[in-house]
Amino acid sequence: MNKTVKSFTYYAMFFMILAVFTYAVTSFAKGPDLESYATITISAGDTLWELAHEYKEQHKLSAAEFVEWVEAKNNIQYKPIVPGELIYVPILKKDFQEGSMFASNDVRQ
């Protein structure tokens, strides 16, 4: 094989391996989609900070991390939550336990 064809083969193999590696990393790094998280219905007087404390045993985040996650995933950074609104919380449905007390909020699975 001449030098040019051999060099091209190496470059092609390198980029093919790089593409497979990139695909694998991005596929596994996505994490669960929103449908795998529990949702709650907001009650009158609820705040995200109170909900963070109420669910602290289930989400294992700081209150600030909980609030940031909920705001980002529910696209509510600059607007108040309202009674009756359904929001995702950072508790996986598979980790939600039926016997858990969730105050007045309705947790849907």
C-alpha positions in Angstrom: 0.0 0.0 0.0 1.3 3.4 -0.7 1.9 5.9 2.0 -1.1 8.2 1.2 -3.7 5.3 1.3 -2.2 4.0 4.6 -2.3 7.5 6.1 -5.9 8.0 5.0 -6.9 4.6 6.5 -5.4 5.6 9.9 -7.2 8.9 9.9 -10.5 7.3 8.9 -10.2 4.7 11.7 -9.3 7.4 14.2 -12.4 9.5 13.3 -14.6 6.5 13.3 -13.5 5.5 16.8 -13.8 9.1 17.9 -17.4 9.2 16.6 -18.4 6.0 18.4 -16.8 7.2 21.6 -18.6 10.6 21.4 -21.9 8.9 20.8 -21.4 6.5 23.7 -20.5 9.3 26.1 -23.4 11.5 25.2 -25.9 8.7 25.2 -25.0 7.6 28.8 -24.5 11.1 30.1 -28.0 12.3 29.4 -29.5 10.9 32.6 -33.1 10.2 33.1 -35.7 12.2 31.1 -38.4 14.2 32.9 -41.0 11.4 32.5 -39.0 9.3 35.0 -39.5 12.0 37.7 -42.4 12.3 40.1 -44.8 15.3 39.7 -46.6 17.2 42.4 -49.6 19.5 42.3 -48.9 22.9 43.8 -51.2 23.8 46.7 -52.1 27.3 47.9 -49.2 28.8 49.9 -46.6 26.4 48.6 -43.1 27.7 47.8 -40.2 25.9 46.2 -38.1 26.4 49.3 -40.8 24.8 51.5 -41.1 21.9 49.1 -37.4 21.4 49.1 -37.5 21.0 52.9 -40.6 18.8 52.8 -39.1 16.4 50.3 -35.5 16.5 51.6 -35.5 12.8 52.4 -36.4 11.8 48.9 -34.2 14.1 46.8 -31.0 14.3 48.7 -30.2 17.8 47.4 -29.6 21.1 49.2 -32.6 23.4 49.2 -30.9 25.7 46.7 -30.1 22.8 44.3 -33.7 21.6 44.6 -35.1 25.0 43.7 -32.7 25.5 40.8 -33.5 22.0 39.4 -37.3 22.6 39.7 -37.1 26.0 38.1 -34.9 24.8 35.3 -36.7 21.6 34.4 -40.2 23.2 34.7 -39.1 26.4 32.9 -40.4 28.6 35.8 -37.3 30.7 36.6 -39.0 34.0 36.4 -42.6 33.3 37.3 -44.4 32.3 40.5 -45.8 28.8 41.0 -49.6 28.8 41.3 -52.0 26.4 43.0 -53.1 23.6 40.7 -49.9 23.7 38.7 -48.2 20.4 38.1 -44.4 20.4 38.4 -41.7 17.9 38.2 -39.6 17.3 41.3 -36.1 15.7 41.4 -37.4 12.4 42.9 -37.3 9.5 40.5 -40.6 7.6 40.3 -38.8 4.4 40.9 -37.5 5.7 44.2 -40.9 7.1 45.3 -42.4 5.1 48.1 -46.2 4.8 48.4 -46.0 5.0 52.2 -44.2 8.3 52.2 -46.1 11.3 53.6 -46.3 14.1 51.0 -48.4 16.6 53.0 -51.2 18.1 50.9 -49.4 17.6 47.6 -50.6 15.0 45.1 -47.7 12.9 43.8 -48.5 11.3 40.5 -46.6 8.3 39.1 
